[in-house]
Amino acid sequence: MPCTAPYRGRPGRTDEGPEPQPFATKLFDLARAGNTATLRAYAGAGGPVDPTNGKGDTLLMPAAYYGHAGTVTMLVTSAADPNRTNDRGQTPLAGAVFEKKSAVVRALLDVGAVPRAGPPSALDAAPIFANDQFLLWSTQSGT
């Protein structure tokens, strides 16, 4: 049964819960900040771990881009797709290579991220951004 109490902050509005946009924004803020514990609780409660924002990014993209290897690992072990591309065709692995986040690159390779996925792929991005050590890691991971 829907809640008939006015929605806090908007007179006369009724709702069953928080507005979707602010909630999604909060999830992406948690990923960007590397708040693994809160995201783990959210995923453990059955929350989807691959929601997308207006750019097609999933929660993995900001977690990877901002260098949160533990958050990345937790999201993938909670069923997030490490090879899902955003609207530009970028993967979280390519974002981590671009930002030179070696711990995240290692974590993504360890959970099955494919270095050749997406244009530009992580393999394409590595020499462009002078991160050739990631090319070696990619070949050692067998992908």
Legacy VTK file of the C-alpha trace (Angstrom):
# vtk DataFile Version 3.0
C-alpha trace
ASCII
DATASET POLYDATA
POINTS 143 float
0.000 0.000 0.000
1.483 3.389 -0.971
2.460 5.803 1.736
0.040 8.733 1.915
2.177 10.970 4.103
3.499 14.082 2.353
6.941 13.652 0.896
9.429 15.502 3.055
10.475 18.790 1.445
7.664 18.917 -1.127
4.267 19.953 0.214
1.400 17.776 -0.945
3.544 15.099 -2.595
3.041 11.476 -1.613
5.468 8.708 -2.351
6.584 5.224 -1.413
10.225 6.206 -1.009
12.932 8.626 -2.034
12.975 10.188 -5.460
14.862 7.946 -7.918
17.275 10.573 -9.244
18.658 11.720 -5.873
18.967 8.089 -4.764
20.896 7.134 -7.909
23.086 10.207 -7.493
23.832 9.128 -3.920
24.873 5.646 -5.125
27.290 7.147 -7.643
28.653 9.486 -4.960
29.266 6.437 -2.723
31.137 4.679 -5.548
33.175 7.807 -6.307
34.116 8.094 -2.619
34.925 4.386 -2.319
32.335 3.753 0.368
32.572 -0.010 0.095
30.691 -0.813 3.316
27.551 1.115 2.389
27.549 -0.190 -1.188
28.037 -3.750 0.143
24.998 -3.309 2.399
23.000 -1.955 -0.561
24.019 -4.885 -2.792
23.415 -7.358 0.039
19.882 -6.014 0.406
19.249 -6.857 -3.252
20.006 -3.482 -4.812
21.175 -3.594 -8.436
24.926 -3.137 -8.801
24.871 -2.111 -12.475
22.573 0.942 -12.549
23.620 3.533 -15.124
23.810 7.303 -15.025
23.135 9.696 -17.902
26.502 8.805 -19.485
25.950 5.059 -19.343
28.466 4.641 -16.514
27.787 1.935 -13.931
28.946 2.189 -10.322
32.176 0.486 -11.354
33.284 3.422 -13.507
33.591 6.067 -10.757
34.963 3.488 -8.310
37.660 2.540 -10.839
38.336 6.069 -12.062
38.878 7.387 -8.528
41.106 4.477 -7.489
38.983 2.403 -5.111
40.204 -1.148 -5.718
38.295 -2.603 -2.756
35.042 -1.080 -3.945
35.684 -2.353 -7.465
36.310 -5.895 -6.213
33.213 -5.829 -3.993
30.988 -4.596 -6.839
32.238 -7.270 -9.235
31.855 -10.038 -6.654
28.301 -8.705 -6.167
27.612 -9.325 -9.889
28.635 -6.004 -11.489
29.919 -6.519 -15.040
33.593 -5.453 -15.253
33.413 -5.283 -19.064
30.266 -3.206 -19.467
30.946 -0.120 -21.555
29.493 3.331 -21.074
27.914 5.421 -23.840
31.389 6.274 -25.172
32.438 2.625 -25.314
34.789 2.965 -22.324
35.243 0.240 -19.730
36.186 0.675 -16.070
39.565 -0.909 -16.920
40.283 1.720 -19.572
39.291 4.427 -17.054
41.689 3.007 -14.469
44.495 2.881 -17.048
43.775 6.483 -18.061
43.948 7.603 -14.428
47.015 5.431 -13.677
45.253 3.571 -10.850
47.470 0.489 -10.749
45.696 -1.194 -7.807
42.377 -0.890 -9.646
43.885 -2.186 -12.893
45.197 -5.215 -11.023
41.857 -5.739 -9.232
39.902 -5.546 -12.504
42.270 -7.948 -14.270
41.998 -10.327 -11.304
38.182 -10.414 -11.600
38.145 -10.980 -15.349
38.127 -7.568 -17.000
39.019 -7.910 -20.670
41.824 -5.525 -21.729
40.623 -5.523 -25.358
37.015 -4.518 -24.519
35.710 -1.151 -25.658
37.037 1.507 -27.960
39.454 2.699 -26.800
40.332 -0.480 -25.000
42.641 -0.520 -21.997
45.310 -1.926 -24.313
44.791 1.025 -26.666
44.851 3.513 -23.794
48.002 2.209 -22.087
50.589 3.480 -24.600
48.668 6.713 -25.225
48.858 7.606 -21.540
52.379 6.200 -20.978
51.124 3.292 -18.890
52.918 0.511 -20.717
53.320 -1.529 -17.502
49.592 -2.305 -17.810
50.217 -3.959 -21.175
52.542 -6.432 -19.456
49.959 -7.105 -16.718
47.310 -7.719 -19.382
49.395 -10.306 -21.178
50.273 -12.015 -17.881
46.591 -12.278 -16.945
45.943 -14.393 -20.028
43.312 -12.088 -21.519
LINES 1 144
143 0 1 2 3 4 5 6 7 8 9 10 11 12 13 14 15 16 17 18 19 20 21 22 23 24 25 26 27 28 29 30 31 32 33 34 35 36 37 38 39 40 41 42 43 44 45 46 47 48 49 50 51 52 53 54 55 56 57 58 59 60 61 62 63 64 65 66 67 68 69 70 71 72 73 74 75 76 77 78 79 80 81 82 83 84 85 86 87 88 89 90 91 92 93 94 95 96 97 98 99 100 101 102 103 104 105 106 107 108 109 110 111 112 113 114 115 116 117 118 119 120 121 122 123 124 125 126 127 128 129 130 131 132 133 134 135 136 137 138 139 140 141 142
